[in-house]
């Protein structure tokens, strides 16, 4: 679901130029998308994280964009930044109150994505906390995480950078704001690739190859930039 917006934007632009081609975008977690590409259910499987070794053994990954993962809190929260070390402690249950981070005396409500989510996979992998998180809520969509955090004063969550708006506040992590400039400079570490994967060793149908070339070409990358993502160039 993190790639829904960019996938649909690329789809509409490509179909407008190629009216004889129909692209159907299905929603699901990254693991599901990659499994569907491997099984042949889908021509392309989208993943909003690095592929695992076993996935890369059977799939070719085509990176179409880079995305940041923003750590978000309720706008009323007085905490404006967090270290990676403290973020790990929050998500593993070692820090449970905002007062431990210089904020108000208020329990921290830890919100994340469902187990198959690429955003969750990337977030936990980047912080080396796979299978260690103590979630109060596990939600199925980026929008649901943002809604939950915006309506829960003590909440913390993570969302794709392009999903940010004024209903939530993004924390600085290790002193860096979640921006394209900080990610490109290497100052903001929570970033991940948006990958379109195809089955390894199989010649792609011409229209599938044409769509991948479009997504990674000049016109597709302009659409990536228009959707608040970082281009592969």
ROSE-976096 format. One record per residue (C-alpha): x negated, y negated, z; residue in three letters. Coordinates in steps of 0.5 Angstrom, whole numbers, plus 500, padded with zeros to 3 digits. Each point is the difference from the previous one (the first is absolute). Layout:
<rs>
+-----+-----+-----+------+
:  xx :  yy :  zz : rest :
+-----+-----+-----+------+
:   X :   Y :   Z :  Ala :
...
+-----+-----+-----+------+
</rs>
This chain:
<rs>
+-----+-----+-----+------+
:  xx :  yy :  zz : rest :
+-----+-----+-----+------+
: 500 : 500 : 500 :  Unk :
: 494 : 495 : 501 :  Unk :
: 499 : 501 : 492 :  Unk :
: 507 : 499 : 498 :  Unk :
: 500 : 493 : 499 :  Unk :
: 494 : 500 : 495 :  Unk :
: 502 : 507 : 497 :  Unk :
: 507 : 497 : 498 :  Unk :
: 496 : 493 : 498 :  Unk :
: 495 : 504 : 495 :  Unk :
: 506 : 505 : 498 :  Unk :
: 505 : 494 : 498 :  Unk :
: 494 : 496 : 496 :  Unk :
: 498 : 507 : 496 :  Unk :
: 507 : 502 : 498 :  Unk :
: 501 : 493 : 498 :  Unk :
: 494 : 501 : 495 :  Unk :
: 502 : 507 : 499 :  Unk :
: 507 : 501 : 499 :  Unk :
: 500 : 507 : 498 :  Unk :
: 497 : 502 : 507 :  Unk :
: 504 : 501 : 506 :  Unk :
: 496 : 500 : 507 :  Unk :
: 504 : 502 : 506 :  Unk :
: 497 : 498 : 507 :  Unk :
: 501 : 505 : 505 :  Unk :
: 499 : 498 : 508 :  Unk :
: 496 : 504 : 505 :  Unk :
: 494 : 500 : 504 :  Unk :
: 493 : 501 : 497 :  Unk :
: 499 : 507 : 502 :  Unk :
: 507 : 502 : 496 :  Unk :
: 498 : 496 : 494 :  Unk :
: 493 : 503 : 499 :  Unk :
: 504 : 507 : 501 :  Unk :
: 505 : 498 : 495 :  Unk :
: 494 : 499 : 495 :  Unk :
: 496 : 506 : 502 :  Unk :
: 506 : 504 : 499 :  Unk :
: 502 : 497 : 493 :  Unk :
: 507 : 497 : 503 :  Unk :
: 497 : 493 : 498 :  Unk :
: 495 : 498 : 495 :  Unk :
: 497 : 495 : 505 :  Unk :
: 500 : 500 : 508 :  Unk :
: 499 : 494 : 503 :  Unk :
: 496 : 499 : 507 :  Unk :
: 499 : 494 : 504 :  Unk :
: 493 : 503 : 503 :  Unk :
: 494 : 504 : 498 :  Unk :
: 501 : 507 : 498 :  Unk :
: 498 : 506 : 504 :  Unk :
: 494 : 504 : 498 :  Unk :
: 505 : 506 : 498 :  Unk :
: 505 : 495 : 496 :  Unk :
: 494 : 497 : 496 :  Unk :
: 498 : 507 : 498 :  Unk :
: 506 : 501 : 496 :  Unk :
: 502 : 493 : 499 :  Unk :
: 497 : 494 : 496 :  Unk :
: 501 : 493 : 504 :  Unk :
: 501 : 494 : 496 :  Unk :
: 499 : 494 : 505 :  Unk :
: 505 : 494 : 497 :  Unk :
: 499 : 495 : 506 :  Unk :
: 498 : 499 : 507 :  Unk :
: 504 : 499 : 506 :  Unk :
: 499 : 497 : 507 :  Unk :
: 504 : 503 : 506 :  Unk :
: 502 : 494 : 504 :  Unk :
: 501 : 502 : 508 :  Unk :
: 506 : 496 : 502 :  Unk :
: 504 : 497 : 506 :  Unk :
: 506 : 497 : 502 :  Unk :
: 499 : 492 : 499 :  Unk :
: 501 : 498 : 507 :  Unk :
: 494 : 504 : 502 :  Unk :
: 494 : 496 : 503 :  Unk :
: 495 : 505 : 497 :  Unk :
: 497 : 498 : 494 :  Unk :
: 494 : 505 : 499 :  Unk :
: 498 : 506 : 502 :  Unk :
: 493 : 504 : 499 :  Unk :
: 500 : 507 : 497 :  Unk :
: 498 : 503 : 506 :  Unk :
: 506 : 498 : 504 :  Unk :
: 505 : 501 : 494 :  Unk :
: 498 : 507 : 501 :  Unk :
: 501 : 500 : 507 :  Unk :
: 507 : 497 : 499 :  Unk :
: 502 : 506 : 495 :  Unk :
: 497 : 505 : 504 :  Unk :
: 504 : 498 : 506 :  Unk :
: 494 : 498 : 504 :  Unk :
: 502 : 492 : 500 :  Unk :
: 508 : 500 : 501 :  Unk :
: 501 : 493 : 502 :  Unk :
: 499 : 493 : 497 :  Unk :
: 497 : 497 : 506 :  Unk :
: 494 : 505 : 499 :  Unk :
: 498 : 496 : 494 :  Unk :
: 501 : 493 : 502 :  Unk :
: 508 : 500 : 499 :  Unk :
: 506 : 500 : 504 :  Unk :
: 502 : 505 : 505 :  Unk :
: 504 : 504 : 495 :  Unk :
: 500 : 508 : 498 :  Unk :
: 497 : 501 : 493 :  Unk :
: 505 : 504 : 496 :  Unk :
: 495 : 503 : 495 :  Unk :
: 504 : 501 : 493 :  Unk :
: 497 : 504 : 494 :  Unk :
: 502 : 504 : 494 :  Unk :
: 502 : 507 : 498 :  Unk :
: 495 : 505 : 500 :  Unk :
: 500 : 501 : 492 :  Unk :
: 499 : 492 : 500 :  Unk :
: 494 : 498 : 496 :  Unk :
: 499 : 494 : 504 :  Unk :
: 500 : 504 : 506 :  Unk :
: 495 : 504 : 498 :  Unk :
: 496 : 495 : 497 :  Unk :
: 501 : 496 : 507 :  Unk :
: 498 : 506 : 504 :  Unk :
: 494 : 502 : 496 :  Unk :
: 497 : 493 : 500 :  Unk :
: 500 : 500 : 508 :  Unk :
: 498 : 507 : 500 :  Unk :
: 507 : 502 : 504 :  Unk :
: 503 : 505 : 496 :  Unk :
: 505 : 504 : 505 :  Unk :
: 498 : 496 : 506 :  Unk :
: 506 : 495 : 499 :  Unk :
: 505 : 499 : 505 :  Unk :
: 506 : 497 : 496 :  Unk :
: 506 : 497 : 503 :  Unk :
: 503 : 500 : 494 :  Unk :
: 499 : 503 : 493 :  Unk :
: 503 : 497 : 494 :  Unk :
: 501 : 502 : 493 :  Unk :
: 499 : 493 : 496 :  Unk :
: 495 : 494 : 501 :  Unk :
: 507 : 496 : 500 :  Unk :
: 502 : 504 : 506 :  Unk :
: 494 : 499 : 504 :  Unk :
: 500 : 492 : 498 :  Unk :
: 507 : 500 : 503 :  Unk :
: 499 : 504 : 506 :  Unk :
: 494 : 495 : 502 :  Unk :
: 504 : 494 : 498 :  Unk :
: 505 : 502 : 505 :  Unk :
: 496 : 503 : 506 :  Unk :
: 496 : 495 : 503 :  Unk :
: 495 : 505 : 503 :  Unk :
: 499 : 503 : 494 :  Unk :
: 494 : 502 : 496 :  Unk :
: 500 : 503 : 493 :  Unk :
: 496 : 500 : 493 :  Unk :
: 502 : 499 : 493 :  Unk :
: 498 : 499 : 493 :  Unk :
: 497 : 493 : 499 :  Unk :
: 505 : 498 : 495 :  Unk :
: 506 : 501 : 504 :  Unk :
: 498 : 494 : 505 :  Unk :
: 505 : 495 : 501 :  Unk :
: 501 : 495 : 506 :  Unk :
: 505 : 505 : 504 :  Unk :
: 493 : 503 : 503 :  Unk :
: 493 : 497 : 502 :  Unk :
: 494 : 504 : 497 :  Unk :
: 494 : 500 : 505 :  Unk :
: 493 : 499 : 498 :  Unk :
: 496 : 506 : 501 :  Unk :
: 493 : 500 : 502 :  Unk :
: 501 : 492 : 499 :  Unk :
: 502 : 501 : 493 :  Unk :
: 507 : 498 : 497 :  Unk :
: 503 : 505 : 495 :  Unk :
: 499 : 497 : 494 :  Unk :
: 497 : 501 : 493 :  Unk :
: 494 : 496 : 501 :  Unk :
: 498 : 504 : 507 :  Unk :
: 501 : 507 : 497 :  Unk :
: 496 : 498 : 493 :  Unk :
: 494 : 497 : 505 :  Unk :
: 501 : 506 : 504 :  Unk :
: 502 : 497 : 507 :  Unk :
: 507 : 503 : 500 :  Unk :
: 499 : 507 : 501 :  Unk :
: 507 : 503 : 499 :  Unk :
: 501 : 501 : 493 :  Unk :
: 502 : 505 : 495 :  Unk :
: 500 : 502 : 493 :  Unk :
: 507 : 501 : 496 :  Unk :
: 499 : 506 : 496 :  Unk :
: 504 : 503 : 494 :  Unk :
: 497 : 507 : 500 :  Unk :
: 501 : 505 : 494 :  Unk :
: 499 : 508 : 500 :  Unk :
: 492 : 501 : 499 :  Unk :
: 498 : 504 : 493 :  Unk :
: 507 : 499 : 496 :  Unk :
: 500 : 495 : 494 :  Unk :
: 505 : 495 : 502 :  Unk :
: 506 : 498 : 495 :  Unk :
: 499 : 494 : 496 :  Unk :
: 505 : 496 : 504 :  Unk :
: 497 : 502 : 506 :  Unk :
: 493 : 498 : 498 :  Unk :
: 503 : 494 : 497 :  Unk :
: 503 : 498 : 507 :  Unk :
: 494 : 501 : 504 :  Unk :
: 496 : 496 : 495 :  Unk :
: 505 : 494 : 501 :  Unk :
: 500 : 500 : 507 :  Unk :
: 493 : 500 : 501 :  Unk :
: 499 : 495 : 494 :  Unk :
: 500 : 492 : 499 :  Unk :
: 508 : 500 : 500 :  Unk :
: 501 : 505 : 506 :  Unk :
: 495 : 497 : 504 :  Unk :
: 503 : 493 : 499 :  Unk :
: 507 : 503 : 503 :  Unk :
: 495 : 503 : 506 :  Unk :
: 498 : 493 : 502 :  Unk :
: 507 : 497 : 499 :  Unk :
: 502 : 506 : 505 :  Unk :
: 495 : 497 : 505 :  Unk :
: 496 : 506 : 499 :  Unk :
: 492 : 500 : 499 :  Unk :
: 498 : 502 : 493 :  Unk :
: 495 : 505 : 498 :  Unk :
: 496 : 495 : 497 :  Unk :
+-----+-----+-----+------+
</rs>
